[in-house]
Amino acid sequence: MLKEIKGLHHVTSMASDANQNNHYFTKLLGLRRIKKTVNFDAPDVYHLYYGDELGTPGSVMTYFPFPHMKKGLAGTGEVGTTAFAIPKGAIPFWEKRFSTSTYSTIKSVQRFGENQLEILGPDGDQFALVETEDTRKPWIADDIPQEAAIRGFHSASMRLQDDRAMLELLKFMNYQIIDTKDGITRMMIENGNEANIIDLEIMPAAKQAQQGAGSVHHIAFAVENREAQLNVRKALMDTGYHVTPVIDRDYFWAIYFRSPGGVLFEIATNEPGFERDEYAAHLGESLKLPSQHEHLRETLEKHLQPLED
């Protein structure tokens, strides 16, 4: 069993419009844009990061906004709902806030004894705001009070036709079953970070998901450092998983492998962090390019859609 994994690091999705995506997360949800960079494999596309003040692992939602991308089709083999933690009693604030926006709330429900508000993103992305006792310090936007502000991730759900192999993998990653209800199995890492819950939704009759705008591209799990990451990589490979070599993503090191349910998993380091190339007070303001794409700066600055702050 792996002891190095602490919970979620980040969740990366796809969008159809960079400005719409930026507005939703910074203006409506009140997260901080902590990095404006590009997709390492497609540098003509942004990679936008949103989170708390410093982009603490477990708080970071990231996006590849491919202009005019077709919407994804929901199904199995994907991350379904990404849930954010909010303070207890904050749902009425968010219901009112969404009622005056162009985006929809689905409904207020209870899951495993927790009140949550199900909401939709610009491309039909499925999110939830979950009331919890969470001690993390939020990023405070101008019109969102501290007693309602998002603290970071609460959990992520995965939609599967069969959860047996995924249960085995997550148990190997030190997640333990804490409850099962209404076809959903909740798993949690003890003594991890506060983004430490995964829900498995069994949907045997559902079709396979087709990725597009609004779909989660991959889900990343946190380890403290590169040494821990190498230990995890070796253990996964010894178990039979095909794991990529370590890749430098500037703000963390990453390895990837495909989970048995079809979801792309990443293991990302907490180091070096988003202050690597910007001061904390100015995170997310300038276009930051990986060294291999710096020679494209002039072209990219003309091509990429300007973001409204």
matplotlib code that plots the C-alpha trace (Angstrom):
import matplotlib.pyplot as plt

x = [0.0, 1.2, 1.7, 3.0, -0.3, -2.0, -5.2, -6.0, -3.4, -5.4, -8.1, -7.7, -10.6, -11.3, -13.3, -14.5, -13.7, -10.8, -12.5, -15.8, -13.8, -11.7, -14.8, -16.6, -13.9, -12.6, -15.7, -18.5, -16.7, -14.2, -11.1, -7.8, -6.2, -2.8, -1.1, -1.6, 0.5, 0.1, -0.5, 2.9, 1.8, -0.3, 1.3, -1.3, -3.8, -3.8, -3.4, -5.2, -4.9, -7.3, -7.2, -6.5, -3.9, -0.8, -2.4, -2.1, -2.3, -5.8, -7.3, -6.3, -8.7, -7.0, -8.2, -7.2, -9.6, -9.6, -11.5, -15.0, -14.4, -17.4, -19.0, -18.2, -20.8, -21.1, -20.7, -18.5, -14.8, -14.5, -14.5, -18.2, -18.5, -15.7, -16.8, -15.5, -15.6, -17.6, -18.4, -21.5, -24.5, -23.1, -25.4, -28.1, -25.4, -24.4, -28.0, -28.7, -25.4, -26.2, -29.8, -28.6, -26.0, -26.2, -25.3, -27.5, -27.8, -29.2, -30.4, -29.5, -29.1, -27.6, -24.9, -23.4, -25.0, -23.5, -25.5, -24.3, -25.4, -25.0, -24.0, -23.0, -20.0, -19.9, -19.6, -22.0, -19.1, -20.6, -19.5, -20.8, -20.4, -20.3, -20.8, -18.1, -16.0, -12.8, -9.9, -8.2, -7.8, -9.7, -8.9, -11.2, -12.8, -14.3, -17.9, -17.7, -17.4, -15.0, -17.9, -19.0, -15.7, -14.5, -11.7, -10.4, -11.5, -13.8, -13.9, -14.2, -16.5, -15.7, -18.3, -17.7, -19.5, -17.8, -15.8, -14.0, -10.6, -10.8, -11.5, -8.4, -6.3, -7.5, -7.0, -3.5, -3.2, -4.2, -7.9, -10.3, -14.0, -15.9, -19.5, -21.7, -25.1, -27.4, -24.9, -22.0, -18.9, -17.1, -13.3, -11.0, -7.3, -6.8, -4.2, -3.9, -4.7, -8.3, -9.0, -9.0, -12.3, -13.1, -16.7, -17.2, -20.5, -21.5, -23.4, -23.5, -26.0, -24.3, -22.3, -18.6, -17.9, -16.7, -14.3, -14.8, -15.5, -16.7, -15.0, -12.3, -9.0, -7.2, -7.2, -4.0, -3.0, -0.5, 2.8, 5.2, 8.3, 10.2, 11.5, 8.0, 6.9, 9.6, 8.6, 5.0, 6.0, 8.1, 5.3, 2.7, 5.0, 5.7, 2.0, 1.7, 0.6, 2.2, 3.5, 5.1, 8.6, 8.7, 7.8, 8.7, 5.6, 7.5, 5.3, 5.3, 6.7, 4.2, 3.7, 0.7, -1.1, -4.5, -6.7, -8.7, -11.9, -10.5, -9.8, -6.3, -4.5, -1.6, 0.7, 2.0, 4.6, 3.8, 7.1, 8.2, 4.9, 3.5, 5.8, 8.6, 8.4, 6.2, 5.9, 3.0, 1.3, 1.3, 0.4, -1.5, -1.0, 1.7, 1.9, 4.4, 5.9, 7.9, 11.4, 10.9, 8.2, 9.7, 10.9, 7.2, 6.3, 5.7, 3.5, 1.6, 0.9, -0.7, -2.6, -4.0, -7.3, -6.7, -8.2, -10.4, -9.4]
y = [0.0, 3.5, 5.9, 8.8, 10.1, 12.9, 13.5, 15.6, 17.9, 19.4, 18.6, 19.5, 20.0, 21.4, 24.5, 26.1, 29.8, 31.2, 34.4, 32.7, 30.2, 32.8, 34.9, 31.9, 30.9, 34.3, 36.5, 34.0, 31.4, 33.9, 31.8, 33.4, 32.9, 31.8, 31.0, 31.9, 29.7, 27.3, 23.7, 22.1, 19.9, 22.5, 25.9, 27.8, 26.9, 28.4, 26.4, 28.4, 27.6, 28.7, 28.2, 29.8, 32.5, 30.5, 27.6, 25.2, 21.5, 20.4, 23.7, 24.0, 23.7, 24.0, 24.3, 23.8, 26.2, 25.0, 27.7, 26.5, 23.0, 20.7, 19.8, 16.4, 13.7, 12.5, 8.8, 6.3, 6.3, 9.9, 12.2, 13.2, 15.9, 18.0, 19.3, 22.3, 22.8, 25.8, 26.7, 25.3, 27.6, 29.0, 27.4, 30.2, 32.7, 30.6, 29.9, 33.6, 34.3, 31.8, 32.9, 36.3, 34.9, 33.3, 29.9, 27.3, 25.6, 22.1, 21.4, 21.4, 17.8, 15.8, 13.2, 11.2, 13.6, 16.7, 19.6, 20.4, 22.6, 21.1, 23.6, 23.8, 25.4, 27.3, 24.1, 22.0, 21.1, 19.4, 20.9, 20.9, 23.2, 21.1, 22.5, 21.2, 22.1, 23.1, 24.9, 26.0, 29.7, 30.9, 33.4, 36.4, 38.0, 41.5, 40.4, 37.0, 37.1, 34.8, 32.9, 31.7, 31.5, 28.3, 26.6, 24.2, 20.8, 18.6, 15.6, 14.3, 11.5, 9.0, 7.3, 3.7, 0.7, -1.6, -0.4, -3.5, -2.8, 0.9, 0.0, -2.2, 0.6, 3.2, 0.9, 0.4, 4.3, 4.3, 5.3, 3.4, 2.9, 4.9, 4.6, 3.2, 4.6, 4.9, 3.2, 5.5, 4.3, 7.0, 6.5, 8.7, 9.0, 9.5, 12.1, 13.5, 17.0, 18.2, 17.3, 13.6, 12.1, 10.1, 9.0, 6.0, 6.0, 2.7, 3.2, -0.2, 0.8, 4.1, 4.6, 5.5, 9.2, 11.2, 14.0, 17.6, 21.0, 20.5, 17.2, 16.5, 15.6, 14.1, 14.1, 14.6, 13.2, 14.9, 13.7, 15.9, 15.7, 13.9, 11.2, 10.2, 10.4, 8.0, 5.6, 5.7, 5.3, 2.2, 0.7, 1.3, -0.2, -3.2, -3.7, -3.7, -0.2, 1.6, 4.8, 7.7, 8.9, 12.0, 15.2, 18.7, 20.8, 23.9, 24.2, 20.5, 17.2, 14.8, 11.1, 9.7, 6.4, 5.2, 3.8, 0.6, 2.6, 4.7, 7.9, 9.4, 9.6, 12.0, 11.9, 15.5, 16.9, 19.7, 21.3, 23.7, 25.6, 28.5, 31.1, 29.6, 32.4, 35.0, 36.8, 35.8, 39.2, 38.9, 35.3, 34.7, 38.2, 37.6, 35.0, 32.4, 30.1, 26.9, 27.3, 25.1, 27.5, 30.8, 31.4, 31.4, 34.3, 37.0, 34.7, 33.3, 36.8, 37.8, 34.5, 33.8, 35.4, 38.4, 37.7, 40.2, 40.7]
z = [0.0, -0.9, 2.0, 0.0, -1.6, 0.3, -1.6, -4.6, -6.1, -9.1, -11.5, -15.2, -17.6, -21.1, -22.1, -25.3, -24.5, -22.3, -21.3, -20.3, -18.3, -16.6, -15.7, -14.3, -11.9, -10.9, -10.9, -10.1, -7.9, -6.6, -7.0, -7.8, -11.2, -10.1, -13.4, -17.1, -19.2, -22.2, -22.8, -23.1, -25.9, -27.8, -27.0, -29.0, -26.3, -22.8, -19.6, -16.9, -13.2, -10.5, -6.7, -3.4, -2.8, -3.6, -5.5, -2.6, -3.7, -3.2, -4.3, -7.9, -10.9, -14.2, -17.8, -21.4, -23.3, -26.9, -28.9, -30.1, -28.8, -29.1, -25.8, -24.3, -23.8, -20.2, -19.5, -17.7, -17.6, -16.5, -13.5, -13.1, -10.4, -8.9, -5.5, -3.7, 0.1, 1.5, 5.2, 6.8, 6.2, 3.0, 0.5, 0.6, -0.4, -3.4, -4.4, -4.5, -6.3, -9.1, -9.4, -10.6, -13.0, -16.4, -15.0, -13.5, -10.2, -10.5, -7.0, -3.3, -2.0, 0.7, 0.1, 2.9, 5.4, 3.9, 2.3, -1.2, -4.1, -7.5, -10.1, -13.8, -15.4, -18.8, -20.8, -18.7, -16.3, -13.3, -9.9, -6.4, -3.4, -0.2, 3.3, 5.6, 8.6, 6.6, 8.2, 5.1, 4.4, 1.4, -1.3, -0.7, -3.7, -3.5, -3.3, -1.5, 2.3, 4.1, 5.7, 2.2, 0.2, -1.4, 0.7, -2.0, -3.2, -1.1, -3.4, -6.9, -8.2, -10.9, -13.1, -13.7, -15.3, -12.7, -9.7, -8.7, -10.3, -9.3, -5.7, -5.7, -7.2, -4.8, -1.8, -3.0, -3.1, 0.6, 0.1, 2.4, 2.1, 4.6, 3.4, 0.6, -0.3, -3.3, -5.6, -4.5, -2.6, -0.7, -0.1, 1.9, 2.8, 6.5, 7.6, 4.1, 2.9, 3.2, -0.5, 0.4, -0.7, -3.9, -4.7, -7.1, -9.0, -10.5, -13.8, -15.5, -18.2, -19.2, -22.4, -22.4, -22.0, -25.0, -24.0, -25.1, -23.6, -20.0, -19.6, -17.1, -18.9, -15.9, -12.1, -10.2, -6.8, -4.5, -3.1, -1.1, -3.3, -6.1, -3.9, -2.9, -6.5, -7.6, -4.9, -6.1, -9.7, -8.9, -6.9, -9.6, -12.3, -10.1, -9.8, -13.6, -14.5, -17.4, -16.0, -17.9, -17.0, -14.8, -16.7, -15.5, -15.6, -14.2, -11.1, -10.2, -11.5, -13.0, -13.9, -15.6, -16.0, -17.1, -14.3, -14.9, -15.1, -17.9, -16.0, -16.6, -13.3, -12.6, -9.5, -9.0, -6.5, -4.1, -5.1, -6.4, -6.5, -8.4, -7.0, -9.0, -11.6, -10.2, -6.8, -4.7, -5.1, -8.9, -9.6, -12.8, -14.2, -16.9, -19.6, -18.4, -21.0, -20.5, -21.7, -24.7, -26.0, -25.0, -28.6, -29.6, -27.2, -29.8, -31.9, -29.0, -27.5, -30.8, -31.1, -27.6, -26.6, -24.3, -20.9, -19.1, -15.5]

ax = plt.figure().add_subplot(projection="3d")
ax.plot(x, y, z, "-o")
ax.set_aspect("equal")
plt.show()
